[in-house]
């Protein structure tokens, strides 16, 4: 299991590469929290424990990169909806 964390504007992204059952690759997972107001106050905006319908990535790096890119896409699309 490997994890990574990033900040994008008002969002905090947590991504992970979880070993797939039977050890045949890694499944990508992500949690996006909206951070606003007082430090330490967060609200979960999105969670997916099995991105890409549980697709098994060959390496943990591939799974983490996919999850991080997906999280950034979600944030961009949500931000565009809020500004319209």
HELIX and SHEET records of a PDB file:
HELIX    1   1 UNK A   21  UNK A   23  5                                   3    
HELIX    2   2 UNK A   51  UNK A   54  1                                   4    
HELIX    3   3 UNK A   60  UNK A   83  1                                  24    
SHEET    1   A 4 UNK A   2  UNK A   8  0                                        
SHEET    2   A 4 UNK A  11  UNK A  19 -1                                        
SHEET    3   A 4 UNK A  26  UNK A  35 -1                                        
SHEET    4   A 4 UNK A  42  UNK A  48 -1                                        
END                                                                             
